[in-house]
Amino acid sequence: MKTRFARMSLKNKIRFSILAGIVAVSVAVALLTRWILVSSLTGELILRGSAIAHSVAERGGAFVLDKDTPKLLSLIFDEAKLMERDRLVAYIFVVGQHGDVLAHTFTRSFPGELEKVRGLTPEDGRMVSDVFLDDREVSDIAVPIKEGLYRIGTVHVGLSQDHIDRLVAKLRITFLGFISLIILLLFFISSRLSRNITKPLTRLTRISDELSRGNFDITLDLAGQEEGWNPSSCPAYANTDLPCWNLDETGTAERPQDPESLHTCRQCSFYRKREGDEVVQLADSFRNMVWSIKLYRRRLSESEDKYRSLFDAGPDPVFVVDLAEGTIIDANPRALDLYGYPKQELIGKSFLDLGPESNREFLAQFRASGAPSGGCVYRPKMIHYRKGSQPFYVNVHACPTAYRGRNAVILAVTDVTEMMEKDAQLIQASKMKSLGEMSAGIAHELNQPLNAIKMGSEFFLLMAERDLEVSREQFAEVAREISLQVDRAAEIIQTLRSFGRKAELVRERLDPNVPVRAVLGLVGRQFELDSVRFELDLDDDLPPIMAQSNRLQQVFFNLVTNARDAMNERAAAEGPSFRKVLRLSSRLEGNRVVIEVEDNGPGIPEDFREKIFEPFFTTKEAGQGMGLGLAISYGIVRDYGGDIRIQVRPGEGTVFSVSFPARP
C-alpha cells in the first residue's frame, strides 16, 4: 500500500488525501450523529412508554381491585390502539400482586418470551428491560399499580424498536445522500485544486524531460509568464562576451554606466521573481535556471565552434593523445596531410608509431608529472615518420589537457626539416670558413712530419749514393721515425676530414672532453704561433652526455677562436708584455656537465651581452666575421638540451660556460 501510494502522482496524492480526510470526517460525524439520534429517540420512546404505563396504572387500579377484567382489558386495548400507537406499542399486559396476568393485548396466549419480565416488580418508579419478542427487540417498561401505599399490580408496556430503526433508516439515507453530495462536491473541488497546484510541476517535468533529451528550444511556459518579462532584452542574449552577462541590471531603474561594475551587481530582470506561493517561486527559479543554461550553452557552443575552427584550420599539425594508452584521439586536417594517413587510420593509432625513438620518453615525462597538473613541454628537432617510414624533423609543443573525461596531451607539431637542412648547410659553410682560418696552422702542423720524412728519405738516398754501409740499428731507427711522422700526418688529415664532414643531428653517448681535445689538436699549433698559452683542467671522470662530437667541435672551435681574437685585441692595446692565457676546464655540477672556455681578453661590453647570440651580430671589423659563430653554437647546444652562460669580468676576460645534462 505504501509503495502504491508512493507511485502515485502528486495530483492524485493531493486528491485522494483530501478525499480520505473528507470520508473520515463524514464517517465520524455519521457515527456521532447516529449515537445522538438513537439515544434521543430511545429516551423519547421510553418517556412515551412510561406515560402510557402510568396512564394505565392510574386508570386501571380500580379495575384491578374490583377484578373487573373486561374493563381492564378494554382500557389496555384503548391505550395500545390510541391514534398511531399500534405501530409503537407491541403489547400491554397487567399482572396482579402475585404476578398473575390479569389482562393483555395479545390475540394469542401469553408469549413465553415475556415470562422473565412478568415476574419483575419495580419497587419505585419504572423499570426498563430489553426483551426479544418474535425476533424483534422490544423495550419493556414496567410501572407499579398502587392503591395508596400498597402495590396491587404492575403494568408492562412493550415498545417496539422497529419505529426507531425506521426513523434511523430514513435519517441514514438522508444523511448518506447529503454526505455523498458533499463528497462529490469536495472531490470535484479537490481535483481542480490539485490540478492547479500541480500544473506548474507537470510543466516543469515536461520541460525537464525535454532538456534532458537536449532540446533547449522549447517554450518556457511556466505558470504563466510575467507581463513585460522578456529574456531577449538582456544584453547577454545577443552578446555572450559580457563578463557578467547573467547579472546585468537592465531591468532596474539605475543602469550602470561602467560595464565593469556589472561584476558586482546583484539584481536584474533576468532573476526577478514574482510574488506567489512556493510552487510559483519554484517555477520562476526553474525558468531562470533554464535560461541561464541556455545562454551558457550558447556561449559554450560559440566557444566550441571557435576553437574547433582554430583546430581544423591551424597551419601546423595538432594531435590529441590519450595519456594512459598513448593513442591518438583526434587530429586536425594538417596532421593528416603532413603524416600521410587518412583520418580513420590515424585515429586510434599509437602515437609511438609516429616517432618511436623520441615519443616514448616524451609521453613518459607527462605520465610521471601527473597530467593534467603538469606544465607544458617543448621538444625541438624530434624525429617523426610519415606513412611509409619516411623520416622528418619536428618541433613539438605539448600541454596536458582533459578530453572527454580522459587525461590527454594536446600537441602542436611544426615541420622543421627544411630549416634544419638550411642550418646544416650554414654549419657546414661555417666549418669550411674555419678550415680556411686554420690553414696556416694546419700547414705548419703538416710541415713538421713532412720535414722529418724528407730528412729520413734523404739520409737513405745519401747512404745509397756514397755506397756506405748503414748499420741495422740505424736503419731501423730512421725507418721507425719516418713511420711515426706518416702516422702523425695521417692523424692530422683524419682530424681535418672529420671536422669538415657534414654532421647529422644524432645523439650518442659522448665523453664531453673528446670534442675539446679534438679542437685543441686542430688549432693548438696555430694558437702557439699567436703566443697563446693553454691551461687545461679537464676532469677525466665525467659522466657521458647525449650529443655528437662533430657538432660540438664546431661549438668549441667558435668559442676558442673568439677567445683568441679577444686576447689579440687586448694584446694590441697593451703591447708585447701582455700574456695570452686560454683556460679550458670541465667539471660536474649536480646532474650537469659544465665545460668552461675562459680568456683574459678585454671582456664583453654590457650593451652587447644580450645580443651576442643573435645571428649576424658581430663587433669585429668588416670582413673579419659574419656574426654567425655564436648563433650556430647556441643552436647546437640547445639541440642537445644544453645551455650557454656568460660571466664577464670587465678588463679581465670572459668565461663561456657550456652545460649539458649528464647521463648515467
Summary of the structure (lengths in Angstrom):
residues: 664
radius of gyration: 61.3
end to end distance: 76.2
largest distance: 212.5
contacts: 1905
relative contact order: 0.05
helix: 53%
strand: 20%
